Amino acid sequence: MTFSALFATFANNLLPILLIGGAGFLIGKTLVLDSRTLGRVVFYLFSPLLIFDLLLTSKLDFQSAVVTMGYTATLILLMCGLSFLLGKLFRLDRPHLLAVVLTVGFGNTGNYGLPLVKLAFGDEALAYASLFFVTTTILLNTLGVLIASLGHMDLKSALLGLFKVPTIYGVILAGILNLAHIQLPTPVMTAVGIAASGSIPVMLVLLGLELSRVQWSHSFRTLGLSAFLRLLIAPAMGLLLTIPFGLSGVARQGTVTETGMPAAVATTVLASEYGLEPSLVTAMVFVGTILSPFTLTPLLVYLGGK
């Protein structure tokens, strides 16, 4: 793994993402913009259409989809469990412990992960990464809500909350159309394709905008534990899990890259909503995102990125 290989991988795959995200960050710092409005546009329109387009046009069979989603769920549960045990070992108080579990369990597999996989490995790997993202979204809106709410919301309410996640409907509709071998009219598919193509740059700008709003925290031990587990242990665990799940080639590239993402920006929303140390969680997201190029670059080289 030479320096030239690392630099080329960083310049070709990570630098473009950082530049667009950095532009969003600067806009957020210089202009008065409501990132929540843009976030809702991404949540209700761009993200569902991107997933719908990827699943409708991909060549993934049902078994590959099930295996990928099972792999993702297993990784998230293992990382949540490991972070809980280590947090107990470090004697973190309950809010800090749950903040670590939340940020370690759920990576930024949408705004950051999908553009990176597309740049590094192409659309075939992106199809697997999109299933990783969908599974993460489902668990974030169930398990993640339960973690953030500190037990104030029951499992039934969390499960009912899934019906408010439009991405789920994109997955279901794409699955029905694929199984029934139904082709949508060309104008509809063209419109979906245009929206899907525009979703990734919008996601990157949104990432920058949201990072420009973070609040700093001085809990350095907790920050360090979260970043270490999220950026180093999660991809190592992801690589190991590809063996029992039989993932190889583009499936391995797409899914393992997603395991190395920093903490999801959406965790800050949950932290704010349920009073789970929001300043600490936003600091975890910010620190992880800043450090991620140093861990993702060698990971991409190892996986055979462009």
N, C-alpha and C positions, 0 to 999 in steps of 0.2 A: 504494500500500500504506500506508494510514493507520494511526495508532496505535490508533484504535478498532477497526479490523478485526483488527489483530494481537492486541489484548487480548481481543476476543470469541472469536477462534479459540483462543487459549490457554486461556481460561476454560471454553469448551465442550468442548474435546477433550483437552488435555493436563493441566489441573488435576485432573479426576476421577481420571485414572490416577496422577498424582503423590500424590494424597491416599490412595488405597488402597495404593499402594506404600510411602508414608510410614508408614502404619499398620503394615505388615509390618516396616518398618525399626525402628520403636519397639518392637514386640513382640520382635524379635530382640535388641534392646539391653537390654530389661528382664526378659525371661524366658529360661530355659534350654530352648531348643527345638532339635530336630534337623531343620534345613532339608533335610538329605539325604533323610530319610524322605519329607517332603512332595514333594521333587523327584522321587523315584522314583514316587510316586503320579501326579504330573503326567506323567512320562515314559512310564509303562506303561499309564495309564488315560485321564486327561483329554485329553492332547494327541492320541493316536490317535483317540479318539472325536470330538473336535472336527473334525479333518481329515476323518474319514470322513463326518461329518454334512454338512460344507460341500460336499464333492465330490459326495455323493449327492444333495443337494438343489439344487445349483447348475445353471445352464443352460450351463455351459462345454462347448464341443465339443472333440473330440480335438485339432484343429489349434490352437485357442487355448491348450490346456494345454501342448502341445509348444513353442509359441512362447514362452510365459511361462517355462517351465523352461529353455529355451535362453537367453533373455534373462538370467535369474538366474545361470546357470552362467558366461556370458560376462562379466558384471559382476564376479563373484567372482574369476575368473582374472585379469582386467585389474587389479583392485585389489591382488591378491597380487603380481602382477608389478611394478606401479608402486611399491608400498611396498618391495619388495626392492631395486629400483634406487635409490630415494631413500635407503634405509638404507645402501646401499653408498656413496652420494655423501657421506652424513654420517659415514661411517667408523664405523658402529656395530659393536661386537663381535658375534660370532655369536649368542649367546643373546638379546641385545637386538634384533638384527635380526630373528630369527625370532619374537620376541614381538610386534614391530610388524606383521609379515606376518600373523600369526595374528589379531590384534585388528582389523586393517584389513579383512581378507578376510571376516570373519564377524560380521555384526551381530545384535543381539538381536531377531530377526524374529518370535519366538514370544511370550515373556512381555510384551514391550513393543509390538512392531509390530502384532500381530493386534488387540489391544484398541483401539489408536489408529486403525487403518484402519476398524474397525467403527463407532467413534464418529464419525469424520470423514466417512466416505463410504458406510457401510451395508454390507449383506450381499453385494451384487453385487460390490463392490470387494474385499470380504473373501475371496471365492472365489479371486481372483487372488493376493491376499496370502498365502493359505494354500498355494498352489503355490510361491510364492517361499520360504516357510518350509520346505516339504518339501524343495525342492531344496537350500536352505542346509544342512538337517539331513544330507542324503545326503553332501554335499561336506565338511561338518565332520567326519563320521565316517569319511571316507576321506582327502581331502587335508589336512584339519585335523590328523588323527592323525599323518599322515606328517610334517607341519611340526613338531608338538610333540615327536615322538619323536626328532627329529634323526637320522633314518635308522636307528633301532634296530628299527623294525618294517617288514617288507617289504609290498609292495603287495597280495599275496595275503591276508595276515593282516588288512589294513585292509578289503579288500573283503568278507572273511568276516564282519567285524564288523558289516556292514550288516544281516545276518540277526538281529542282536540288537536292532535298532531297531524297536520295534513300530509306529511311525508309517508305516513302509514298507508293512506289511501292511494298514494302514487304507487307504492309497492304492490298493494292488493290489485289495483286495476291493471298494472303491467303483467302481473302473474296470470290474471284471468285472460287477458288478450293473448298472452303467449301460449297458454294451455289450450285455448280454443282456436289458435291459429287465425286470429282476426287481425286484419290490417286496417289501420285508420286511414281516412282520406288523405291524399297528398297535402292539401292546404293545412290540415290540422297538424300533420307530422312536421311540416316545414315550420309552422309557428312554434311547435314544441322544441324543435332543433335550434331555432334562433334564441329562444329563452334559455335553453340549456347552455348554449355557447356563451351567453352573457352572464351566466350565474357565477362562474368562477372569479372573474375580475371583480364583480360586485362583492363577493364574499371576502376577497382580500382587502378591499377598501374598508369594508365593515370591520374586519379584524383590526386594522390600524386605528379606526375611529374608536373602537371599544377599548383598545389598549391605551389610548390617549386620556381615558377617564379613570385609570386605575389609581387607587390610593395606596400609599406606602405603608409598610409594616416593619417593626423592628424585632419580630420573633425569628431571629436568624436560624436557630436550631430547627424550628418547625419548617421554615422555608427550605433549608438544606435537605431535610429528610424528604419532603415532597418532591423536590427537583431530582434528587438522587434516584428515588424509586420510579418516578415518571419517565425520566430521560435515559436511564441506564438499565435498571432492573426490568422494566416492562418490555423493552425490545429483546433483552436476553431471554426472558420468559417466553416471549412470542416466538423466537427462533426455536426454542426447545419444543414448544407445542406443535410446531409444523410437522414434527416427526410422527406423533400418534395420530394426528388428523390427516396425514398424508398429503400435505400441501407442498407443491413444488412449482417451479417455473414462474409464470406470471402471477399465479395465485399466491405463491410465497412472497413475491416481490410486493404485490399490492397490499397484502394483509400485514406483513411484518413492518413495512414502512409506516402504516397507520399506528402500530403499537408504540412507535418512537415519538409520537406527537406530544407537545407540552400540554398542560392542563387546558381543558375546554373553557372558552370564554363564557359559555352558558352556565358554568358552575358559579360564576359571580352573580348571575341573576338569581339562582336558587339561594345563594348565601344571603343576598339582600332581602329576598322575599321572606326567609325564615329566620333572619337574625343570626346567622351562623358566621360570626367573625368576618363580615364582608370585606373589611380592609385587608385582613390577612389573606383571604382567598384571592382577591384581585392582585395582591402582591405575588402570590404563588403563580398565577397565570402570567404575569408580566416577566418575572424572573425566568420561568421555564421557557417562555417564548424567546427571550434574549439569548439564553444559553443553548437553545435547541440546534442552531447551525453547527455547533462544535460536536454534537453527538450524532446528528442526522447525516452530516457529510460522510464520515467513515462508514456509517450504516448503509448509505446508498452505494458507496464504492463496493462494499462487501457483497451487496445484493446484485451488483452488476448494472448500476444505473448508467445513463447515457453520459 
